[in-house]
Every structure is written in structure tokens, then in C-alpha cells.
Amino acid sequence: MNCDKPFRIGLILLAAVYFLVCPGCWRSETSTPNPPISRDTPVVEESLDDIRSQIARVVHVENNKHHITSPEEFDAWRLKALIKLDQIRRLEGVEGFQQTPVEKTGSQQGVVDATSKKIAWRASTCWNPTCLGKGKGGGPLVFVKQFENASIGPDGNVKWRTLKDDELPSALACPVCGLVEFVRPYDEPEVEIRRKKLTEELSESRRIRAEAEAAGQLVPAGVRTPTEIMKESTQLPKLFLVPDGG
């Protein structure tokens, strides 16, 4: 009597029951994938001039030093300006630059543009409401910092030269008003919104974990660790610009 066939059928049934009872046991442990970034942005009714005046309300100047009196309000109006500026960028581009399709994550300040074979630099914006520099459409000034110790290596990637002892890294200041307090990385509005939500999630995660530890309880399921949240933040896409000409 051949027992192989019933034996194989039994193994198949046993495996099916195992997968149904413990569907996660057979999967390799991988981190939860990051949620896709929503491409929906709020509608902003205010004009850029109105937004600029609102930003100016929360900027205090004393002894020739600028202070942001309400960072939360400043960032809220800055996001509105960013939405307006993004509409201009998509229609008209950025003065003096071409956008590269290359998107990198992490802390890179420069990437190699595949088309021009030049270094594309991390885009920045000056949000100083009294800055005389303006971009296309009257929006805030968008610019890049071209690091002199960066070049394209033999492998086609950006190569960074170690600064000499007498070389100091210069601050990322606005090329028009010269201030550093108002310089922020330029990101698409959806990325900025996602980063804000991650900051709120990070704060909430730390609060929940501290309370659970104080009460001697386990952290509720579904609460991501600070490491997971910060990792997603570093993986958000960044915008790089290629200087025209040269």
C-alpha cells in the first residue's frame, strides 16, 4: 500500500491550517512601509503679499537681531506661502535654476543630475518678510548653496573634500539679506505637511511611552517607536536644483 499520497495530502492540510492560524509567523520581519505622501494640498485664499505681512507680524527686531515670536504661527503662514510658491514653481520654474528629477533621502546637500551631468544642490528658501530678494511671481527667494569642497568623483557621484584647518564651513545664509534665521530647506508642500505630522507623532509617541513606563504597562499596539518615526522623516523626498549655465 502506497502511503506517500495520503502523507503528502496531510502535510498540505497541516500547512494550510498553520498559515491560517498564524499568518504572520511565516513572513520575514520587515519594518512597516512608509505611507505614501498625499499630493493633496489645502487651498490658500490669501495672496503672497498678505501672507508676507502676516509673517512680518511674528518677527521682532531688536538690536539688529531678528526673533520669531511665535514659531508655530510663523510655520503656519510659511506653509501657506510654500503652497503658493509651489504653484509658481510648477508653472514657471525657479529663477536661475532647473529642477532635476533626482530625489534623494538622508542629509545629502548635493546630487548629480543625470541630464546635465552637473551637481544639483539642495533647494533653500528665505522667509524673511523684509528680504528684498524675490523669486518668480513675487514669491520668496529660492536659492542653493554651492559647496566649494564638492565635486563629481570618478564613480559619477558627489565627492566631498575634507575641509582644511583654515577653512570654516560657512553658514547657509540668504544671498540677498544675509540672514540665517529665516533660511529653511525648500520642500514641496506635501512633504512639509508630512514632516509636520511626523513631528507631532514623535512627540505623542514619546509621551505615550513615558506614561506607559511610569505605570509599568506595555506600550499600546500601533504606536511607532521614535526611531521608526525619525527614520521616515529622513527618508522624505528632497528637492534639488541645477544652476543654469556654467
C-alpha positions in Angstrom: 0.0 0.0 0.0 1.4 3.4 -1.0 1.2 5.8 1.9 3.0 8.7 0.2 -0.1 10.3 -1.3 -2.1 10.5 1.9 1.0 11.6 3.7 1.6 14.5 1.3 -2.1 15.5 1.5 -1.8 15.5 5.3 1.2 17.8 5.1 -0.6 20.2 2.7 -3.6 20.4 5.1 -1.4 20.9 8.1 0.5 23.7 6.4 -2.8 25.4 5.3 -4.1 25.3 8.9 -0.8 26.7 10.1 -0.8 29.7 7.7 -4.5 30.4 8.6 -3.9 30.3 12.3 -0.6 32.2 12.2 -0.4 34.2 9.0 2.4 36.4 10.3 4.6 33.5 11.5 5.9 32.6 8.1 6.7 36.2 7.0 10.1 37.6 7.4 10.2 40.6 9.8 10.3 43.8 7.9 9.5 47.3 9.0 6.1 48.8 8.2 6.4 50.6 4.9 6.1 54.3 5.0 2.7 55.6 4.0 2.6 57.4 0.6 2.8 61.1 0.7 -0.5 62.7 -0.2 -0.4 65.0 -3.1 -3.5 66.9 -2.0 -2.7 70.4 -0.5 -5.1 72.9 1.1 -6.4 75.8 -0.9 -4.8 79.1 0.1 -7.0 82.2 -0.4 -4.5 84.8 0.7 -2.1 86.4 -1.7 1.6 86.2 -1.3 1.7 89.9 -0.1 -1.0 89.1 2.5 1.0 86.1 3.7 4.2 88.1 3.8 2.5 90.8 6.0 1.2 88.0 8.4 4.7 86.5 8.7 6.1 90.0 9.5 3.7 90.2 12.5 5.5 87.4 14.3 9.0 88.7 13.6 10.5 91.1 16.1 13.7 93.1 15.5 15.8 94.2 18.5 19.4 95.4 18.4 19.5 94.5 14.7 18.7 90.9 15.6 15.6 89.1 14.3 13.5 87.0 16.6 10.5 84.8 15.7 7.9 85.5 18.5 5.6 82.6 17.6 7.3 79.7 15.7 4.0 77.9 15.4 2.3 80.8 13.7 5.4 81.5 11.6 5.4 78.0 10.3 1.7 78.0 9.6 2.0 81.1 7.4 5.2 79.8 5.9 3.3 76.7 4.8 0.7 78.8 3.1 3.4 80.8 1.3 5.0 77.5 0.3 1.8 76.3 -1.3 1.6 79.5 -3.3 5.3 79.3 -4.2 4.9 75.7 -5.3 2.2 76.7 -7.8 4.6 79.2 -9.3 7.5 76.7 -9.4 5.4 74.2 -11.3 4.3 76.7 -13.9 7.4 78.9 -14.3 10.3 77.1 -12.6 12.8 78.8 -10.3 14.8 81.8 -11.4 18.3 80.7 -12.4 17.7 77.0 -11.9 16.5 73.9 -13.5 14.8 71.2 -11.4 16.3 67.7 -11.5 14.1 64.6 -11.3 16.6 63.1 -8.9 15.2 62.7 -5.4 17.4 61.6 -2.6 16.8 61.0 1.1 19.0 61.5 4.1 21.2 64.5 4.6 22.7 65.0 1.1 23.3 68.6 0.1 24.1 67.7 -3.5 23.4 65.0 -6.1 24.4 64.5 -9.7 21.8 65.5 -12.3 21.8 62.7 -14.8 20.9 65.0 -17.7 23.3 67.9 -17.3 26.0 65.9 -15.5 26.3 68.7 -13.0 25.7 68.9 -9.3 22.2 69.6 -8.3 22.0 71.4 -4.9 19.5 71.2 -2.1 17.0 74.0 -2.6 16.6 76.5 0.2 14.2 79.5 0.7 14.5 82.8 2.6 11.3 83.5 4.6 12.5 86.9 5.9 9.4 89.1 5.3 11.5 92.2 4.7 14.0 90.5 2.4 14.3 92.4 -0.9 15.0 89.2 -2.9 12.0 87.8 -4.7 11.6 84.8 -7.0 9.3 84.4 -9.9 5.8 85.7 -9.3 6.9 87.7 -6.4 7.3 84.7 -4.2 10.0 84.2 -1.5 13.6 83.8 -2.8 14.6 80.2 -3.7 18.3 79.6 -3.9 21.0 76.9 -3.4 24.4 76.9 -1.7 27.1 75.6 -3.9 29.7 74.0 -1.7 33.3 74.5 -2.9 34.5 71.3 -1.4 32.2 69.2 -3.5 33.0 67.7 -6.9 31.9 64.8 -9.1 34.1 61.8 -8.5 35.2 59.0 -10.9 32.2 56.9 -10.0 29.8 59.7 -11.1 28.7 60.6 -7.6 29.3 63.7 -5.5 32.7 63.6 -3.8 33.3 65.7 -0.7 36.8 67.1 0.1 37.6 67.4 3.8 37.9 71.0 4.8 41.4 72.2 5.6 42.3 73.6 9.1 42.0 77.2 7.9 38.7 76.5 6.1 35.5 77.0 8.1 32.1 75.8 6.9 30.1 78.9 6.1 26.6 79.3 7.4 23.7 78.9 5.0 22.6 82.5 4.7 20.3 84.2 2.3 22.3 85.6 -0.6 20.3 88.9 -0.5 19.5 89.8 3.1 22.4 87.8 4.5 20.3 86.4 7.4 20.4 82.8 8.5 17.4 82.9 10.9 14.9 82.7 8.0 16.6 80.1 5.8 14.7 76.8 5.5 15.1 73.9 3.2 12.7 74.2 0.3 10.3 71.3 0.1 7.1 70.6 -1.7 4.1 71.4 0.4 3.0 67.7 0.7 6.5 66.9 2.1 6.3 69.8 4.6 2.8 68.7 5.7 4.0 65.1 6.2 7.1 66.3 8.2 4.8 68.4 10.5 2.7 65.3 11.1 5.7 63.2 11.9 6.9 65.8 14.4 3.5 65.6 16.1 3.6 61.8 16.0 7.1 61.8 17.5 6.0 64.0 20.4 2.9 61.8 21.0 4.9 58.6 20.8 7.4 59.8 23.5 4.5 61.0 25.7 2.7 57.6 25.5 5.9 55.7 26.1 6.8 57.8 29.2 3.3 57.3 30.6 3.4 53.6 30.0 6.8 53.2 31.6 5.6 55.2 34.7 2.6 53.0 35.0 4.5 49.8 34.4 2.4 49.0 31.4 3.2 47.9 27.8 3.1 50.5 25.0 -0.2 50.1 23.1 0.0 48.3 19.8 0.3 50.5 16.8 2.4 53.2 18.5 5.6 53.5 16.4 8.9 54.0 18.1 10.7 57.3 17.9 13.4 55.6 15.8 10.9 54.5 13.2 9.3 57.9 13.0 12.6 59.7 12.7 13.8 57.2 10.0 10.7 58.1 7.9 11.5 61.8 8.4 15.0 61.3 7.0 13.5 59.4 4.0 11.2 62.1 2.8 12.0 63.2 -0.7 14.1 66.4 -1.1 14.1 68.9 -3.9 17.4 69.6 -5.7 18.1 72.4 -8.3 20.7 72.6 -11.1 22.1 76.1 -11.6 21.6 77.4 -15.2 24.6 77.8 -17.4 28.2 77.2 -16.3 
